[in-house]
Every structure is written in structure tokens, then in C-alpha cells.
Amino acid sequence: MRILIAASVPRRREGGVAGVALSYAEELERRGHRVATLFMEDLLPAPRLGRFYELRLAARVSTYIRRHAAELDIVNLHAPIGCVYGVRHLTLRQGPPYVMTLHGLEENRVHAMTREHRKGRAWHFAWKNRVWHSFYHQPRFDCAIRTADGAHCFSRDVWAILRLKYGLDDERVAYIPNGVAERFFIARTYRREGPPRLLMPGTWLDQRGIFYLREALPRILRRVPGARITFAGPGVEPSDLRGFFGPEAASGVDVLPTVSWQDMPQLYGEHDILLFPSLMEGQPLALLEAMAAGMPVVTTETCGMPDVVEDGFNGMLIPPADAVALENAVANLAGSPETQERLGRAARESMRRHAWASSARRLEEFFARVSALHLRRRNKAE
């Protein structure tokens, strides 16, 4: 197949969306397909301008597909960048079939951050932001979903909503968990001397549960003397991040503003426990990568996390927005090297079922199914 994969993010493996798209592209090429990729800088090289920047990206993707339609068998557009092409494809019945990839639910984000705004624990989600979201952001996602020939997602909650809210037939929806590369299955030494080293990777966002971590961290550091936490790739100044936690906890905080994707296995190997207390996510690659590296993880029981973490077996699940539960989980795990090893080894074995090659094979099969459905509909219409 001749495949186009496009997403409205920079071409950076460190980013979740781009990391997924590039991993799929590589594996599909290994399977003999010809794959082209488009990212933000390929579509609009100029600096980011205006409120409608994302819509302009979607329009550029649609134009690209129209010009190269004869060279493409299927397009895989990561939501919401497919909204413009989807409308054109549906109304004019032209162009290759369109598979939409949805990383997470905007409905989840609105629900979580509206609740957090009421608590004073959300940035940029006041009523004006929510109105703008209702009239601009959510409609783009809705359009990208409803105009797709097929929809691909990484978590079961998204799979259910695609069927129940958006009315997509079962044969048009695929739940395929993310993969993890072999290079993350590193050797690990458990029960190391000294206090545990905690790690929280990813962009510094309010939806990552950082306000609850701020509440929990001073108590964690008191209960686990000498413990330190590293924030990797937050995208903010170290002084600003430490200032967020205040003087009591700041002394236990290390910040790595950026970490290249090549260095991530080493980073996981240097730390003992992964923290991922997000209020909402899709299915974060960092979680799967850390588990493959044999790290015991503490994360929230929401979105795509319970799809890969079974509480007490290969990780620890806590309720979202619960600082006390976060504190207790980390302190209890830090105090039990035996539990760290048991959960870490089980996490590594669980991730053996999440190879990118397997995910790509399933996506390839879904592309073929959607293409056959599209051809049948086109022949019927003629």
C-alpha cells in the first residue's frame, strides 16, 4: 500500500503523537509498504500565527492529498487534522480512503479540566476558553471523526465512545494499543543502595495532575528521606518548576528541560519509580516505555492507563485528583524494594505483548479492511 500519515505536531520523536506516527511509519515500511509522513513544519514552515493555525494545517493536508491522490492508496490522519479532507472526501466522494487516528477524547479533557478549574487547579480553562473550545476545538475533532472511513484508537474508552456516541460501525473501528521499541527492554538492577529515585517525564501541563503532586511531594519527601524526583522534558525553566513546588520540596527536585529520544532508555534505567498522575491522557508512550524498562509505575485509573496497568500486578493505580492516594502509593512502594522488583518484572513481561511490529500488523489489516469497505461503497454508489 501507498500510505500517507499526517499529524499537526512537530516532527519530534520525543512527542507522543509524533512518536506514535513515526514508529508506525517505520514498521509499515518494514512490512513492504511505501509511507510518506507530514508534520507541522512540512505543512506550514512559517512561525505559528493566529487562532486558526490548526485549521490552516488541516487545509494544507487536504490540498496535499488532492494533488497526490493518484499516488496514495490510503491516508491516516491523526485527529483533528483530517477535518477538512474528511468533508471534501465525503461530499465529493473523491480521494483515497481516510482512517482517522484518535489519541484521546476531547470530552475527557473538557470534563477533567472544567472540574479542575472550579478547584482553581487548571490553567487557561475559564469560561471564555470553554466557549472557544465548544465552538472551535471540539467541532474539529467531531468533524474529523464523523467524516472518516475508519477510526483507529489506543484505549478502550475511546473505542467505546467512537461506537456509542459517534455511531461508527464495529467494522470501522479498531482498538490497537501502542507499541514499545525493543531498545527499552534494558537490564535493570533492583534493590539498589540509597533512597529511591522518582521520575516524571513529559510536558509540564495542568492535566498531568501536577497540582496534586505539589500537594503530595512534601509529604513524600518527609516519609522517604533522601528521595529525589526528576522531571524530564517539561519544556519549562527549571527555576519556574522548582518555584511551583515551594521551598520545602524544591530541594528534592531535579529538572532535565529536554531529553532526546535516544537517551530515554538510559533515563529510565537511572530511576526506580515512574510517576504519571495524569487526570486525562490517551495511552502515553512514556508509561509503556518505563514498564518495558522494568520500572514499577504509579499512575491514575483513567483513560488508557488501566488498559496496560493492572493494580498490584504490574503497577499501581490510584484515583485521579487524589494527592493522599498518590502520597501513600509512592511512600509504600518506596519502602518495599521487594514490591518494586515484583511489579517491575511483571511490567516488563507485560510489555512483551506490545511490540510495534505487532501493532503495525494489526493497523495494516485495519487499513486493508477500511479500503475494502470504501471500495464496496464506491461501487454501490456507481
Secondary structure by P-SEA (a helix, b strand, c coil): cbbbbbcccccccccaaaaaaaaaaaaaaaabbbbbbbcccccccccccccaaaaaaaaaaaaaaaaacccccbbbbccccaaaaaaaaaaaccccbbbbbbcccaaaaaaaaaaaaaacccccccaaaaaaaaacaaaaaaaaaaaccccccccaaaaaaacccccccccccccccccccccccccccccccccbbbbbbcccccccaaaaaaacaaaaaaacccbbbbbccccccaaaaaaaacccccccccccccccccaaaaaaaaccbbbbbcccccccaaaaaaaaaccbbbbcccccccccccccccbbbbccccaaaaaaaaaaaaacaaaaaaaaaaaaaaaccccaaaaaaaaaaaaaaaaaaaaaaaaaac
